[in-house]
Amino acid sequence: MREVGAEPPRGESPGRDAATGAPLALDPLAGDAAVAGAGLDVGGARMRRVVRERWVVLAGALLAAAVVAAMELSGASDRATAWRTPVLGVPLHVWGFGITVFAAALLLQMTLSARVASGRERRLVSTAAALRGARAELQRLAVTDALTGLLNRRAFFERLGAELRRSARYERPLALLMLDLDHFKRVNDEHGHPAGDRVLAQTATAIGAALRTSDVVARYGGEELVVLLPETTCAEAEVVAEKLRAAMAGQLFALGGGEALRVTVSVGVAALERPGPLDALAPDDAERELVRLADDALYAAKRGGRNRVVTAPSAPPSAAADA
C-alpha cells in the first residue's frame, strides 16, 4: 500500500449534473413526447370548441340583425307599431322574445361547457403529472438498491461504461474503489439480519456523505460497495480510500434497542490513468479489467489483516479470502 498523505484537490467532471453528478442526458425522455402529444390533443379540442361557440354566437347575431332589419323595413310609423308587425305570420315582439330566450340559453350553455371543459383539462394535466411522477419513480426503483438507497449493480455498470468512454475520449483519469465490511457475517450471526441491514444502510449514508456529488456509489453485492471516482488519479484515490476507511473505523453503528458496535472496512483501489495498459482493451473488457483489479486489491487487503487500503499494482493475483 502506498503511503497516504493529505488529499490533493480533484477535478470536477465536465458534462455532469451539478446536483446529482449524473451525466447529462442528450435525448429527451420518451414519456415527455407522450405528454406533449396529449397536450396537442387538448389544444386541438379547445380550438374545435371555440369554433363551434363562435358559430353559435354568429347565428344569434344574425337573427338579432334580421329582427332589427325587419323593424326598419316594416314601414311602421313608430317603434310600438313596428313590434307588432308580423314576420312570417309571427309578430316581431314574439320573435324578439324568442331570440332573447334563445340567446340566454346559449350563454348559459356556453358558460357550463366552459366550466366542464376547464375541469376536464385540469384533470388531464393532473393525470399527466401523475404519470410523469410514476414513471420517474419506476425509473428510480429500476436503478436503486432498496436497502441502502444506492445505485444497484446494473446501474453501476452503466455508469462505469459511460465514465470509461468519457475518460478515453478526453484522456482523463478514472479510479475505482471496492469496499467490503469486515466480518459482516459475524454481525448477522450475533445480532441478527435486521441489525446487519441497519449497518449496511448506515454505511451507505456515511460513505455518500464523504464523497463529491460527481462520485458514484453503488451496492455491488452483499456487503460489498463500489465507488467510482471520475477525474481522480491513483494517488488521489488512495487518499479518498483511506479517508473512508478511517471514517468507518471511527463510527459507532446503532443497532436498535440501545445496542451499538463498530465495523471496519477493507478497501481495494484500482485506477485508470492516461495513457495506460487498459487503453488497448475494448470497452467491455476495460470494465471487467478495472473491476477485477479493484477486487484483487480488496482480497489482498482482506488477506493482509483487514481494515486497510491496498492498491491494485501491489496486489497479488486474485484469490478467494474469508470475508
N, C-alpha and C positions, 0 to 999 in steps of 0.2 A: 504494500500500500504506500502510495506517495505521501510525503509529509504535507499536511494540510495547514494552510495559513489563513490570513484574512480573506474574506470573499471579495474578489475583484468585481468591478461593475460588468454587467452582462447586457448585450444589446437587445433592443426590442425588435420583435419580428414585424416586417412590413406586411401589409395586406391582411391584417388581423383586426377583429372586433375589439375596440378599446375596453369594453365591459366584460366580455366573456373570454377573450383570447382566441375565439374560433376563427378559422379562415373565412374571409368574406366570400359569400356566395355570388356567383356570376349569373346564375339562372334563377328566374323567379319561381316561386312555388306553384306547382300545378293547381293547388287549391285556390290560389288567388285568381287564376284565369277563370275558374268556375264561378267564383263570386262576382267577378267582373261581368261574366255573361248573364248572371242573374240580375245585376244592376241594369244591363242593357234591356232586358225583358221588362223590368219595372218602368224604365224610361219610355219604352215603346207603348206600353199600356196607358201611361199617363198622357202621351201625345194623342192616342186614339180617343181617349175620354174627352180631352179638351176640344178636339174637332167636333165630336158629337154634341157637346154642350154649346159650342158656338153656332152650330146649325140650328139648334133649337131656339136659341136667342134670336137668330136672324129671322126664323119663321115668325116668332112673336112680333118682332119689329115690323115685318112686312104686313102682318094682319092689322096692327095698330095704324100703320100708314094708310092702309086701304080704308079703314073706318074714317080717318080724317079726310081723305080724298073724297069719299062718298058724301061726307057732310058738306064739303066745299062745292061739289058738283050737283048737289041736290036742288040748288036754286032757292032754298028756303030763305025767308026774309030775316029770320033771327035763329039763334042757336037752339032755342027750345023747339021750334018747329022742325029744325034740321034733325034733332034727336028722334023725332017721331017719323021721319021719312023712312019708308020701307026699302030694304035692300034684299032682293031675292025673297020677298014676302015677309021679311022679319024686320021690325023697326030697328033703327040704328042704336037706340039705347039698350035694346036687348043684346045686339052684337057687342056693344061696349062692355056690358056687364059680363057677358060670357068670356070675352077676351081678358078682362081683369081677373076673373076667377082662374082662367087658364094660365095667365102669367104668374099668379100667386102660387098655383100648384107647381108650375115649372121651377120657380125659385125655391120652393120647399124641397122638391125632388133633387135639385142641383146641390142644395146645402147638405141634405142627407147623404147623397152619393159622394160628395167631397169628404165627409167625415168617415164614411165606410172605407173609401179608397185610402185615406190617410192612415186609418188604423191598420189596414192590410199592409201598407208599405212599412209601417213601423214593425209589424210582426215579421215581415220578410227580412228587414235589416237586423232585427234581433236574432232571427234564426240563422242568418249568415254569420253573425258574430259568434253565436254558439258553436256553429260548425267549425269556424276557424279555431276557436278555443279547443274544441275536442280533437281536431287534427293536430294542433300543436302539442296537446297532452299525449296523444298516441305516439307522436314522433319522439317526445321526451322519454316515454316509457320504453320505446324500442332501443334506445341507446344508453339507458341508465340502469345501474345496478340497484335493485330495490332496497337492499340492506344499508349500503353505505352512501347512496346518492351520487356515487362517482360514475364515470363512463364505464360501460361494460367492455368485455374483451373485443367484441366485434367492432364497436365504435373506436376503440383504441387503435386497432389495426388500420381502420380507415384514416384516422388522423396521422398515424405513423407513415402511411404511404404518401399522404399529402405533404407532410413535412420533409420526407426524403426527396420527393420531387422538387420541392422548393429549395432545399439545401443544394441539390445538384445543379439546378438552374442558376442560382445566384452565388454558388460556391461559398456557402456559409456553413459554420459548424453546427452540429446537432449532437445532443447527448441523451442517453437513456439510463435511468436508474431502475433497478429491480429490488424491491424490499420484501422481506419475509419476517413475520413476527416470530421471535424465538420461543420455542417450547409452547407453541399455541395449543397443541393437543393436550398439554397438561392443564391449561386454563379450562378447556371444555370438560376434561375428566374430573377435575377437582371442584369446579364452580358451576358446571352445567353449561349447556349450549346457549341459553339466553344471556348468560354473563359473557360468553365468547362473542356473541353478536354485539353486545354493548362495547366491548373492547375494539372490535373492528370498526364500528361506527365512529367512536371517539378518535381512533387512529386516523380515519379518513378526514375528519374535521381538522385535527391538529396538523396533518401534512398539507392539506389545502390552504390553511391559514399561513403557512410558512413559505409559500411559493408565489411567483408572479401570476397575474391573471392570464398571461400568454402561455404559461406552462400547462401541461396536460397531465392529469392524474386519473388513473383507471384501476379498477379491480381486475387483476389478471386471472385470478382463480384462487379459491380457498382463502388462505391468509396472505396471499402474495399481491402486492400492489406494484404498479409501474408508474414512473414519472418521466414524461417526455419533456426535454429542455431545449427548445429552439434557441438559436443564436448563443450557444453555450459550448465552450471548449472543454477539453478533458479536465484541465486543471480547475476550471470554474465548477464543473460538475462534481468534482471531488469535494470542493468546499460546501456545495449545497448538500451533498450526501452526508457529510459529517455534521452539518447543521441539523439535518433531520434526525440523524442517529442520536445526537446529544439531546435534542428536544424530546424524543421519545423516552430516552433513558431517565429524563428528569420529570416525566409526567406521571401523576397518580391517576389510575383509571378507576372510576366509580362503578361498582357492580350492582348497586342497589342493596337495600337492607343494611346500610352502614358499612358494607364491605368495600375494600379498595385494594388494588395491587399495582405493582409496576411491571411493565412489559418492555423488553428491548427489541430492537430490530437489527437484522443484518442487511447490508446493502451492497449490491454489485453495480459497478459503473462501467458503461461502455460509451465510447464517443466516436463520432464520425467527423473528422477534420479534413478539409480540402487542401491539396489533393490527398487521397488516402487509398488504402487497399480495397475498399468497398466500391470505389468508383467504377471498376470494370464489371461489376455484377449487375444483373438485371434487377429492376425494382423489387420484385417479389423475393428474389434471392437476397438482396440487400436487407430487406425487412427481417427475414429469418436469421440472417447472419448477425445483425445488430442485437436482436433479442437473444440469440444463442450466446454471444459474448457477454452480455449482461447477466444471463443465467449462470454461465460458467463462473463468473466473478462472484455471484451470490453464493453458489455452493462452496467456493473457496473460502468465503467469509464464514460460512457455517462450519467447515472443517477446521478453520483456524481458531475456533472458540466462540463464535457468535458475537453479537453486539459490536460489530466492527464494519469498516468500509474497505472493500477490495476493488481495484480497478482491473479491467479485463486484460490488458497487456501482461500483467504479472500473474494472471490466474492460470493454473494448470488445466488440462483438458477436463471437459465436463464429466462429472461423476455424481452418482446419487449420494445424498447425505441425509442423515436422520434429522427431520425437522422437529 
